[in-house]
Amino acid sequence: MIIVTLIPLLIFSAILYLRFNKGKIAEKMVHHKLMQLPEEYHVIDDALFMSNGRSTQIDHIVVSPYAVFVIETKGYKGWILGGENSEYWTQIIYKSKSTFYNPIHQNDGHIRFLKFLLKDLGNIPFVPIVVFNNEADLKVNVNNHIVVNRYYLKDAFLQYKETVISQELKTKIISRIEASSRTQEKGAIREHKYNAKSKRYDTRNKIQHGVCPRCGGMLVERRGKYGRFYGCSNYPKCTFTLNK
């Protein structure tokens, strides 16, 4: 009787674990993929930086002779729709729809931070990559960024073949990033997650009430080249958009 009672509880616990840890699971799977790269690629996982009271967390940074690759990992599956300049992208699984912040914008912010951190080391080439689970069907309109399923991640790296970073500069970049990262400080990680979660909640709450999370204007339904979407009433001053 006890065993019968425990089985549903264990199943429920497993579902909760997967739901709340899908991001970490996706990051670990990407890490294993990155470990398949040749040895001249140096991988830094889960780097956390603090600057002026704000935190920046980067899933993976890969330093190589060819570029510094900055990777944003998303553990979503189903249809993924979005544009390069959209504020939010949409996930569709059967009839269920949800939105999430455009990972391209997210990664651009990470690169701006790294450029500031490494500004005295010269002109360093950065390559942003957004990687999704293999179960994601990517229907995104992007031209100037790399957005791939995990299966194609290695190919995204290997297309860069020209050596533009010397061994000396590569060592300096790695040392600076690792010395500045607070990844080992659990308190800092918890604080970052809390702040990020609070910001997401505030943004979603505003959207649900038809308010632009960027400027406070009203969200208005519009029709564009790729279908209907929501835009800010303060356009063109505010360019916030949300796929319908």
PyRosetta script that sets phi, psi and omega in degrees:
from pyrosetta import init, pose_from_sequence

init()
pose = pose_from_sequence("MIIVTLIPLLIFSAILYLRFNKGKIAEKMVHHKLMQLPEEYHVIDDALFMSNGRSTQIDHIVVSPYAVFVIETKGYKGWILGGENSEYWTQIIYKSKSTFYNPIHQNDGHIRFLKFLLKDLGNIPFVPIVVFNNEADLKVNVNNHIVVNRYYLKDAFLQYKETVISQELKTKIISRIEASSRTQEKGAIREHKYNAKSKRYDTRNKIQHGVCPRCGGMLVERRGKYGRFYGCSNYPKCTFTLNK")
pose.set_psi(1, -42.6)
pose.set_omega(1, 179.4)
pose.set_phi(2, -63.8)
pose.set_psi(2, -40.7)
pose.set_omega(2, -179.3)
pose.set_phi(3, -64.2)
pose.set_psi(3, -43.2)
pose.set_omega(3, 179.6)
pose.set_phi(4, -60.7)
pose.set_psi(4, -39.5)
pose.set_omega(4, 179.9)
pose.set_phi(5, -69.6)
pose.set_psi(5, -34.8)
pose.set_omega(5, -176.6)
pose.set_phi(6, -74.1)
pose.set_psi(6, -29.5)
pose.set_omega(6, -175.9)
pose.set_phi(7, -58.8)
pose.set_psi(7, -52.0)
pose.set_omega(7, 177.5)
pose.set_phi(8, -60.2)
pose.set_psi(8, -35.8)
pose.set_omega(8, 179.6)
pose.set_phi(9, -64.5)
pose.set_psi(9, -41.8)
pose.set_omega(9, 179.1)
pose.set_phi(10, -66.2)
pose.set_psi(10, -40.4)
pose.set_omega(10, 178.5)
pose.set_phi(11, -63.1)
pose.set_psi(11, -45.4)
pose.set_omega(11, 179.7)
pose.set_phi(12, -62.0)
pose.set_psi(12, -41.1)
pose.set_omega(12, 179.2)
pose.set_phi(13, -64.1)
pose.set_psi(13, -39.2)
pose.set_omega(13, 179.3)
pose.set_phi(14, -65.0)
pose.set_psi(14, -40.5)
pose.set_omega(14, 178.4)
pose.set_phi(15, -62.5)
pose.set_psi(15, -44.6)
pose.set_omega(15, 178.8)
pose.set_phi(16, -61.9)
pose.set_psi(16, -41.9)
pose.set_omega(16, -179.3)
pose.set_phi(17, -60.9)
pose.set_psi(17, -46.3)
pose.set_omega(17, -179.1)
pose.set_phi(18, -65.4)
pose.set_psi(18, -38.5)
pose.set_omega(18, -178.0)
pose.set_phi(19, -66.0)
pose.set_psi(19, -44.9)
pose.set_omega(19, -175.5)
pose.set_phi(20, -85.0)
pose.set_psi(20, -12.7)
pose.set_omega(20, -177.7)
pose.set_phi(21, -117.8)
pose.set_psi(21, 13.8)
pose.set_omega(21, -177.4)
pose.set_phi(22, -62.5)
pose.set_psi(22, -32.3)
pose.set_omega(22, 177.9)
pose.set_phi(23, -64.5)
pose.set_psi(23, -45.7)
pose.set_omega(23, 179.6)
pose.set_phi(24, -66.9)
pose.set_psi(24, -37.4)
pose.set_omega(24, 178.4)
pose.set_phi(25, -62.8)
pose.set_psi(25, -44.0)
pose.set_omega(25, 178.6)
pose.set_phi(26, -61.9)
pose.set_psi(26, -41.3)
pose.set_omega(26, 179.4)
pose.set_phi(27, -63.9)
pose.set_psi(27, -39.3)
pose.set_omega(27, 179.1)
pose.set_phi(28, -66.0)
pose.set_psi(28, -38.4)
pose.set_omega(28, 179.3)
pose.set_phi(29, -67.9)
pose.set_psi(29, -37.8)
pose.set_omega(29, 175.9)
pose.set_phi(30, -66.6)
pose.set_psi(30, -39.5)
pose.set_omega(30, 177.4)
pose.set_phi(31, -56.8)
pose.set_psi(31, -45.7)
pose.set_omega(31, 179.3)
pose.set_phi(32, -61.6)
pose.set_psi(32, -36.3)
pose.set_omega(32, 178.0)
pose.set_phi(33, -67.2)
pose.set_psi(33, -40.2)
pose.set_omega(33, 179.9)
pose.set_phi(34, -66.7)
pose.set_psi(34, -29.1)
pose.set_omega(34, 179.2)
pose.set_phi(35, -68.4)
pose.set_psi(35, -11.0)
pose.set_omega(35, 178.0)
pose.set_phi(36, -86.4)
pose.set_psi(36, -7.8)
pose.set_omega(36, 178.5)
pose.set_phi(37, -71.4)
pose.set_psi(37, 156.2)
pose.set_omega(37, 176.7)
pose.set_phi(38, -58.5)
pose.set_psi(38, 163.3)
pose.set_omega(38, -170.8)
pose.set_phi(39, -68.9)
pose.set_psi(39, -15.4)
pose.set_omega(39, 178.5)
pose.set_phi(40, -74.9)
pose.set_psi(40, -4.6)
pose.set_omega(40, 175.5)
pose.set_phi(41, -95.4)
pose.set_psi(41, 117.5)
pose.set_omega(41, -180.0)
pose.set_phi(42, -100.2)
pose.set_psi(42, 121.0)
pose.set_omega(42, -174.3)
pose.set_phi(43, -100.9)
pose.set_psi(43, 129.4)
pose.set_omega(43, 174.0)
pose.set_phi(44, -119.4)
pose.set_psi(44, 118.2)
pose.set_omega(44, -176.2)
pose.set_phi(45, -100.4)
pose.set_psi(45, 146.0)
pose.set_omega(45, 168.4)
pose.set_phi(46, 50.0)
pose.set_psi(46, 56.0)
pose.set_omega(46, -179.0)
pose.set_phi(47, -85.0)
pose.set_psi(47, 130.0)
pose.set_omega(47, -179.2)
pose.set_phi(48, -121.1)
pose.set_psi(48, 127.7)
pose.set_omega(48, -178.1)
pose.set_phi(49, -124.1)
pose.set_psi(49, 146.4)
pose.set_omega(49, 176.2)
pose.set_phi(50, -118.3)
pose.set_psi(50, 133.4)
pose.set_omega(50, 179.2)
pose.set_phi(51, -151.6)
pose.set_psi(51, 122.8)
pose.set_omega(51, 179.3)
pose.set_phi(52, 53.5)
pose.set_psi(52, 40.1)
pose.set_omega(52, 177.5)
pose.set_phi(53, 79.1)
pose.set_psi(53, 1.9)
pose.set_omega(53, 179.6)
pose.set_phi(54, -114.0)
pose.set_psi(54, 149.5)
pose.set_omega(54, -178.2)
pose.set_phi(55, -110.7)
pose.set_psi(55, 146.5)
pose.set_omega(55, 175.6)
pose.set_phi(56, -129.8)
pose.set_psi(56, 122.0)
pose.set_omega(56, -179.7)
pose.set_phi(57, -115.4)
pose.set_psi(57, 125.8)
pose.set_omega(57, -178.4)
pose.set_phi(58, -117.6)
pose.set_psi(58, 125.8)
pose.set_omega(58, -175.0)
pose.set_phi(59, -60.7)
pose.set_psi(59, -52.1)
pose.set_omega(59, -178.2)
pose.set_phi(60, -147.1)
pose.set_psi(60, 136.9)
pose.set_omega(60, 171.7)
pose.set_phi(61, -123.1)
pose.set_psi(61, 127.7)
pose.set_omega(61, -179.7)
pose.set_phi(62, -119.8)
pose.set_psi(62, 116.1)
pose.set_omega(62, -178.8)
pose.set_phi(63, -100.3)
pose.set_psi(63, 125.3)
pose.set_omega(63, -177.1)
pose.set_phi(64, -139.4)
pose.set_psi(64, 173.1)
pose.set_omega(64, 175.8)
pose.set_phi(65, -68.8)
pose.set_psi(65, -11.8)
pose.set_omega(65, -171.9)
pose.set_phi(66, -102.5)
pose.set_psi(66, -25.6)
pose.set_omega(66, -180.0)
pose.set_phi(67, 176.8)
pose.set_psi(67, 168.9)
pose.set_omega(67, 168.8)
pose.set_phi(68, -102.3)
pose.set_psi(68, 114.1)
pose.set_omega(68, -177.5)
pose.set_phi(69, -93.4)
pose.set_psi(69, 131.1)
pose.set_omega(69, -179.2)
pose.set_phi(70, -117.3)
pose.set_psi(70, 118.4)
pose.set_omega(70, -169.4)
pose.set_phi(71, -114.0)
pose.set_psi(71, 128.6)
pose.set_omega(71, 172.5)
pose.set_phi(72, -108.2)
pose.set_psi(72, 122.7)
pose.set_omega(72, -176.4)
pose.set_phi(73, -102.8)
pose.set_psi(73, 133.9)
pose.set_omega(73, 177.6)
pose.set_phi(74, -125.0)
pose.set_psi(74, 126.7)
pose.set_omega(74, -177.2)
pose.set_phi(75, -92.4)
pose.set_psi(75, 33.1)
pose.set_omega(75, -178.1)
pose.set_phi(76, -88.9)
pose.set_psi(76, 154.5)
pose.set_omega(76, 171.7)
pose.set_phi(77, -130.4)
pose.set_psi(77, -178.6)
pose.set_omega(77, -176.1)
pose.set_phi(78, 83.6)
pose.set_psi(78, -167.6)
pose.set_omega(78, 177.0)
pose.set_phi(79, -74.3)
pose.set_psi(79, 135.0)
pose.set_omega(79, 175.8)
pose.set_phi(80, -119.6)
pose.set_psi(80, 116.6)
pose.set_omega(80, -178.1)
pose.set_phi(81, -118.1)
pose.set_psi(81, 142.2)
pose.set_omega(81, 178.1)
pose.set_phi(82, 170.0)
pose.set_psi(82, 165.6)
pose.set_omega(82, 178.0)
pose.set_phi(83, -117.1)
pose.set_psi(83, 164.3)
pose.set_omega(83, -177.6)
pose.set_phi(84, -59.0)
pose.set_psi(84, -37.0)
pose.set_omega(84, -175.4)
pose.set_phi(85, -104.1)
pose.set_psi(85, 2.4)
pose.set_omega(85, 178.6)
pose.set_phi(86, -67.5)
pose.set_psi(86, 144.6)
pose.set_omega(86, 178.5)
pose.set_phi(87, -70.9)
pose.set_psi(87, -37.3)
pose.set_omega(87, -178.0)
pose.set_phi(88, -131.6)
pose.set_psi(88, 151.0)
pose.set_omega(88, 172.5)
pose.set_phi(89, -108.4)
pose.set_psi(89, 166.6)
pose.set_omega(89, -175.3)
pose.set_phi(90, -122.4)
pose.set_psi(90, 136.4)
pose.set_omega(90, 172.7)
pose.set_phi(91, -107.8)
pose.set_psi(91, 130.5)
pose.set_omega(91, 178.2)
pose.set_phi(92, -123.9)
pose.set_psi(92, 121.7)
pose.set_omega(92, 173.7)
pose.set_phi(93, -124.6)
pose.set_psi(93, 108.3)
pose.set_omega(93, -172.8)
pose.set_phi(94, 57.3)
pose.set_psi(94, -118.1)
pose.set_omega(94, -179.0)
pose.set_phi(95, -100.7)
pose.set_psi(95, 5.0)
pose.set_omega(95, -178.5)
pose.set_phi(96, -92.5)
pose.set_psi(96, 129.8)
pose.set_omega(96, -178.4)
pose.set_phi(97, -121.3)
pose.set_psi(97, 138.3)
pose.set_omega(97, 173.9)
pose.set_phi(98, -145.7)
pose.set_psi(98, 157.6)
pose.set_omega(98, -179.0)
pose.set_phi(99, -117.3)
pose.set_psi(99, 155.4)
pose.set_omega(99, 175.5)
pose.set_phi(100, -148.1)
pose.set_psi(100, 153.9)
pose.set_omega(100, -176.3)
pose.set_phi(101, -60.3)
pose.set_psi(101, 136.9)
pose.set_omega(101, -179.8)
pose.set_phi(102, -52.1)
pose.set_psi(102, 113.4)
pose.set_omega(102, -176.6)
pose.set_phi(103, -67.4)
pose.set_psi(103, -20.4)
pose.set_omega(103, 175.8)
pose.set_phi(104, -66.6)
pose.set_psi(104, -45.4)
pose.set_omega(104, 177.1)
pose.set_phi(105, -62.6)
pose.set_psi(105, -39.7)
pose.set_omega(105, 179.7)
pose.set_phi(106, -60.1)
pose.set_psi(106, -45.6)
pose.set_omega(106, -178.2)
pose.set_phi(107, -71.3)
pose.set_psi(107, -33.5)
pose.set_omega(107, 176.2)
pose.set_phi(108, -60.5)
pose.set_psi(108, -38.3)
pose.set_omega(108, 176.9)
pose.set_phi(109, -64.1)
pose.set_psi(109, -37.6)
pose.set_omega(109, 177.9)
pose.set_phi(110, -63.9)
pose.set_psi(110, -41.2)
pose.set_omega(110, -179.2)
pose.set_phi(111, -68.7)
pose.set_psi(111, -38.3)
pose.set_omega(111, 176.5)
pose.set_phi(112, -59.5)
pose.set_psi(112, -39.9)
pose.set_omega(112, 178.7)
pose.set_phi(113, -65.3)
pose.set_psi(113, -45.4)
pose.set_omega(113, -178.4)
pose.set_phi(114, -65.0)
pose.set_psi(114, -36.5)
pose.set_omega(114, 176.7)
pose.set_phi(115, -62.1)
pose.set_psi(115, -39.8)
pose.set_omega(115, 177.8)
pose.set_phi(116, -66.6)
pose.set_psi(116, -42.0)
pose.set_omega(116, -178.8)
pose.set_phi(117, -63.9)
pose.set_psi(117, -34.9)
pose.set_omega(117, -173.4)
pose.set_phi(118, -109.0)
pose.set_psi(118, 16.4)
pose.set_omega(118, -170.4)
pose.set_phi(119, -59.2)
pose.set_psi(119, -29.2)
pose.set_omega(119, -177.7)
pose.set_phi(120, -83.5)
pose.set_psi(120, -0.9)
pose.set_omega(120, -177.8)
pose.set_phi(121, -96.2)
pose.set_psi(121, 4.7)
pose.set_omega(121, 177.5)
pose.set_phi(122, 102.0)
pose.set_psi(122, -168.5)
pose.set_omega(122, -176.7)
pose.set_phi(123, -84.6)
pose.set_psi(123, 97.9)
pose.set_omega(123, -176.8)
pose.set_phi(124, -99.1)
pose.set_psi(124, 127.6)
pose.set_omega(124, 178.0)
pose.set_phi(125, -78.5)
pose.set_psi(125, 128.8)
pose.set_omega(125, 177.9)
pose.set_phi(126, -113.3)
pose.set_psi(126, 141.7)
pose.set_omega(126, 176.8)
pose.set_phi(127, -125.2)
pose.set_psi(127, 113.4)
pose.set_omega(127, 178.1)
pose.set_phi(128, -84.1)
pose.set_psi(128, 137.0)
pose.set_omega(128, 177.3)
pose.set_phi(129, -133.1)
pose.set_psi(129, 131.5)
pose.set_omega(129, 172.3)
pose.set_phi(130, -109.7)
pose.set_psi(130, 124.9)
pose.set_omega(130, -176.4)
pose.set_phi(131, -121.6)
pose.set_psi(131, 132.2)
pose.set_omega(131, 178.7)
pose.set_phi(132, -111.3)
pose.set_psi(132, 164.3)
pose.set_omega(132, 173.2)
pose.set_phi(133, -57.6)
pose.set_psi(133, 156.5)
pose.set_omega(133, 176.3)
pose.set_phi(134, -64.7)
pose.set_psi(134, -23.0)
pose.set_omega(134, -179.1)
pose.set_phi(135, -77.5)
pose.set_psi(135, -7.2)
pose.set_omega(135, -179.9)
pose.set_phi(136, -83.6)
pose.set_psi(136, 133.3)
pose.set_omega(136, 175.8)
pose.set_phi(137, -99.5)
pose.set_psi(137, 101.5)
pose.set_omega(137, -171.5)
pose.set_phi(138, -81.0)
pose.set_psi(138, 114.8)
pose.set_omega(138, 177.3)
pose.set_phi(139, -120.7)
pose.set_psi(139, 57.0)
pose.set_omega(139, -174.9)
pose.set_phi(140, -109.3)
pose.set_psi(140, 146.9)
pose.set_omega(140, -179.1)
pose.set_phi(141, -102.3)
pose.set_psi(141, 92.4)
pose.set_omega(141, -179.1)
pose.set_phi(142, -131.3)
pose.set_psi(142, 142.3)
pose.set_omega(142, 180.0)
pose.set_phi(143, -121.2)
pose.set_psi(143, -32.6)
pose.set_omega(143, -171.9)
pose.set_phi(144, -111.9)
pose.set_psi(144, 10.6)
pose.set_omega(144, -179.6)
pose.set_phi(145, -135.0)
pose.set_psi(145, 157.7)
pose.set_omega(145, 177.7)
pose.set_phi(146, -97.5)
pose.set_psi(146, 117.3)
pose.set_omega(146, 175.5)
pose.set_phi(147, -127.8)
pose.set_psi(147, 114.2)
pose.set_omega(147, -172.5)
pose.set_phi(148, -138.2)
pose.set_psi(148, 162.3)
pose.set_omega(148, 166.9)
pose.set_phi(149, -77.7)
pose.set_psi(149, 159.3)
pose.set_omega(149, -177.3)
pose.set_phi(150, -57.1)
pose.set_psi(150, -33.6)
pose.set_omega(150, -177.7)
pose.set_phi(151, -57.9)
pose.set_psi(151, -33.9)
pose.set_omega(151, -175.9)
pose.set_phi(152, -98.8)
pose.set_psi(152, 8.3)
pose.set_omega(152, -174.5)
pose.set_phi(153, -62.5)
pose.set_psi(153, -45.0)
pose.set_omega(153, -178.0)
pose.set_phi(154, -61.2)
pose.set_psi(154, -39.9)
pose.set_omega(154, 178.8)
pose.set_phi(155, -62.3)
pose.set_psi(155, -34.7)
pose.set_omega(155, 179.4)
pose.set_phi(156, -61.9)
pose.set_psi(156, -35.9)
pose.set_omega(156, 178.4)
pose.set_phi(157, -72.6)
pose.set_psi(157, -45.4)
pose.set_omega(157, -169.5)
pose.set_phi(158, -72.4)
pose.set_psi(158, -8.4)
pose.set_omega(158, 176.8)
pose.set_phi(159, -75.8)
pose.set_psi(159, -14.0)
pose.set_omega(159, 176.8)
pose.set_phi(160, -95.9)
pose.set_psi(160, 112.9)
pose.set_omega(160, -171.0)
pose.set_phi(161, -122.2)
pose.set_psi(161, -12.7)
pose.set_omega(161, -177.2)
pose.set_phi(162, -84.7)
pose.set_psi(162, 127.4)
pose.set_omega(162, 178.8)
pose.set_phi(163, -75.6)
pose.set_psi(163, 116.5)
pose.set_omega(163, -178.3)
pose.set_phi(164, -126.2)
pose.set_psi(164, -5.7)
pose.set_omega(164, 179.0)
pose.set_phi(165, -122.6)
pose.set_psi(165, 119.7)
pose.set_omega(165, -179.6)
pose.set_phi(166, -71.1)
pose.set_psi(166, 164.2)
pose.set_omega(166, 178.7)
pose.set_phi(167, -62.4)
pose.set_psi(167, -38.1)
pose.set_omega(167, 179.3)
pose.set_phi(168, -63.5)
pose.set_psi(168, -45.8)
pose.set_omega(168, 179.5)
pose.set_phi(169, -67.0)
pose.set_psi(169, -39.3)
pose.set_omega(169, 178.1)
pose.set_phi(170, -58.2)
pose.set_psi(170, -44.1)
pose.set_omega(170, 179.4)
pose.set_phi(171, -62.8)
pose.set_psi(171, -41.1)
pose.set_omega(171, 179.2)
pose.set_phi(172, -65.2)
pose.set_psi(172, -41.3)
pose.set_omega(172, 179.5)
pose.set_phi(173, -61.6)
pose.set_psi(173, -47.8)
pose.set_omega(173, -179.3)
pose.set_phi(174, -61.5)
pose.set_psi(174, -45.9)
pose.set_omega(174, -179.0)
pose.set_phi(175, -61.7)
pose.set_psi(175, -42.6)
pose.set_omega(175, -179.0)
pose.set_phi(176, -65.3)
pose.set_psi(176, -44.7)
pose.set_omega(176, -178.7)
pose.set_phi(177, -64.9)
pose.set_psi(177, -47.5)
pose.set_omega(177, -176.7)
pose.set_phi(178, -68.7)
pose.set_psi(178, -33.1)
pose.set_omega(178, 178.5)
pose.set_phi(179, -72.0)
pose.set_psi(179, -29.5)
pose.set_omega(179, -177.2)
pose.set_phi(180, -87.9)
pose.set_psi(180, -18.5)
pose.set_omega(180, -176.3)
pose.set_phi(181, -77.2)
pose.set_psi(181, 142.0)
pose.set_omega(181, 178.8)
pose.set_phi(182, -110.7)
pose.set_psi(182, 31.4)
pose.set_omega(182, -175.0)
pose.set_phi(183, -55.9)
pose.set_psi(183, -33.9)
pose.set_omega(183, -175.5)
pose.set_phi(184, -80.1)
pose.set_psi(184, -9.9)
pose.set_omega(184, -178.7)
pose.set_phi(185, -88.2)
pose.set_psi(185, 102.1)
pose.set_omega(185, -174.6)
pose.set_phi(186, -61.3)
pose.set_psi(186, -36.0)
pose.set_omega(186, 179.6)
pose.set_phi(187, -62.9)
pose.set_psi(187, -40.2)
pose.set_omega(187, 179.3)
pose.set_phi(188, -66.3)
pose.set_psi(188, -38.2)
pose.set_omega(188, 179.1)
pose.set_phi(189, -65.4)
pose.set_psi(189, -43.7)
pose.set_omega(189, 178.6)
pose.set_phi(190, -62.2)
pose.set_psi(190, -40.9)
pose.set_omega(190, 180.0)
pose.set_phi(191, -64.1)
pose.set_psi(191, -42.1)
pose.set_omega(191, 178.8)
pose.set_phi(192, -61.8)
pose.set_psi(192, -45.6)
pose.set_omega(192, -179.3)
pose.set_phi(193, -63.1)
pose.set_psi(193, -39.6)
pose.set_omega(193, 179.4)
pose.set_phi(194, -64.1)
pose.set_psi(194, -45.6)
pose.set_omega(194, -179.5)
pose.set_phi(195, -64.2)
pose.set_psi(195, -41.2)
pose.set_omega(195, 179.7)
pose.set_phi(196, -65.4)
pose.set_psi(196, -41.7)
pose.set_omega(196, 180.0)
pose.set_phi(197, -65.2)
pose.set_psi(197, -41.0)
pose.set_omega(197, 179.3)
pose.set_phi(198, -63.2)
pose.set_psi(198, -41.0)
pose.set_omega(198, 179.7)
pose.set_phi(199, -65.9)
pose.set_psi(199, -41.4)
pose.set_omega(199, 178.9)
pose.set_phi(200, -63.8)
pose.set_psi(200, -41.7)
pose.set_omega(200, -180.0)
pose.set_phi(201, -62.5)
pose.set_psi(201, -44.9)
pose.set_omega(201, -179.3)
pose.set_phi(202, -62.6)
pose.set_psi(202, -41.5)
pose.set_omega(202, 179.9)
pose.set_phi(203, -64.7)
pose.set_psi(203, -47.8)
pose.set_omega(203, -179.4)
pose.set_phi(204, -63.7)
pose.set_psi(204, -37.9)
pose.set_omega(204, 179.7)
pose.set_phi(205, -62.9)
pose.set_psi(205, -42.2)
pose.set_omega(205, 178.6)
pose.set_phi(206, -64.8)
pose.set_psi(206, -43.2)
pose.set_omega(206, -179.5)
pose.set_phi(207, -62.9)
pose.set_psi(207, -42.9)
pose.set_omega(207, 179.3)
pose.set_phi(208, -60.3)
pose.set_psi(208, -27.1)
pose.set_omega(208, 179.5)
pose.set_phi(209, -98.9)
pose.set_psi(209, 14.0)
pose.set_omega(209, 175.7)
pose.set_phi(210, 72.0)
pose.set_psi(210, 25.5)
pose.set_omega(210, -178.1)
pose.set_phi(211, -110.9)
pose.set_psi(211, 135.2)
pose.set_omega(211, 177.5)
pose.set_phi(212, -67.5)
pose.set_psi(212, 122.0)
pose.set_omega(212, -178.2)
pose.set_phi(213, -72.6)
pose.set_psi(213, -11.0)
pose.set_omega(213, -177.9)
pose.set_phi(214, -89.9)
pose.set_psi(214, -43.8)
pose.set_omega(214, -174.2)
pose.set_phi(215, -127.6)
pose.set_psi(215, -8.5)
pose.set_omega(215, 179.3)
pose.set_phi(216, 90.6)
pose.set_psi(216, 3.0)
pose.set_omega(216, 176.5)
pose.set_phi(217, -72.4)
pose.set_psi(217, -177.6)
pose.set_omega(217, 179.0)
pose.set_phi(218, -93.2)
pose.set_psi(218, 145.5)
pose.set_omega(218, 176.5)
pose.set_phi(219, -85.8)
pose.set_psi(219, 128.5)
pose.set_omega(219, -176.0)
pose.set_phi(220, -120.9)
pose.set_psi(220, 135.3)
pose.set_omega(220, 179.1)
pose.set_phi(221, -75.7)
pose.set_psi(221, 132.9)
pose.set_omega(221, 180.0)
pose.set_phi(222, -135.4)
pose.set_psi(222, 166.5)
pose.set_omega(222, 176.7)
pose.set_phi(223, -115.8)
pose.set_psi(223, 129.1)
pose.set_omega(223, -179.7)
pose.set_phi(224, -123.1)
pose.set_psi(224, -170.5)
pose.set_omega(224, -178.0)
pose.set_phi(225, -60.9)
pose.set_psi(225, -33.1)
pose.set_omega(225, -175.6)
pose.set_phi(226, -108.7)
pose.set_psi(226, 22.1)
pose.set_omega(226, 177.3)
pose.set_phi(227, 114.0)
pose.set_psi(227, -169.6)
pose.set_omega(227, -177.9)
pose.set_phi(228, -78.5)
pose.set_psi(228, 147.9)
pose.set_omega(228, 178.3)
pose.set_phi(229, -154.8)
pose.set_psi(229, 169.5)
pose.set_omega(229, 175.7)
pose.set_phi(230, -104.5)
pose.set_psi(230, 133.4)
pose.set_omega(230, 177.0)
pose.set_phi(231, -127.6)
pose.set_psi(231, 166.2)
pose.set_omega(231, -178.1)
pose.set_phi(232, -80.0)
pose.set_psi(232, 141.7)
pose.set_omega(232, 178.8)
pose.set_phi(233, -67.0)
pose.set_psi(233, -15.4)
pose.set_omega(233, -179.7)
pose.set_phi(234, -93.1)
pose.set_psi(234, 12.3)
pose.set_omega(234, 176.4)
pose.set_phi(235, -61.9)
pose.set_psi(235, 139.9)
pose.set_omega(235, 9.1)
pose.set_phi(236, -90.1)
pose.set_psi(236, 0.1)
pose.set_omega(236, 178.9)
pose.set_phi(237, -61.5)
pose.set_psi(237, -38.0)
pose.set_omega(237, 176.8)
pose.set_phi(238, -118.9)
pose.set_psi(238, 127.6)
pose.set_omega(238, -174.8)
pose.set_phi(239, -105.7)
pose.set_psi(239, 22.0)
pose.set_omega(239, 179.6)
pose.set_phi(240, -61.5)
pose.set_psi(240, 133.7)
pose.set_omega(240, 175.6)
pose.set_phi(241, -136.2)
pose.set_psi(241, 154.7)
pose.set_omega(241, 179.3)
pose.set_phi(242, -144.3)
pose.set_psi(242, 123.0)
pose.set_omega(242, 178.1)
pose.set_phi(243, -63.3)
pose.set_psi(243, 140.3)
pose.set_omega(243, -179.2)
pose.set_phi(244, -80.7)
pose.dump_pdb("model.pdb")
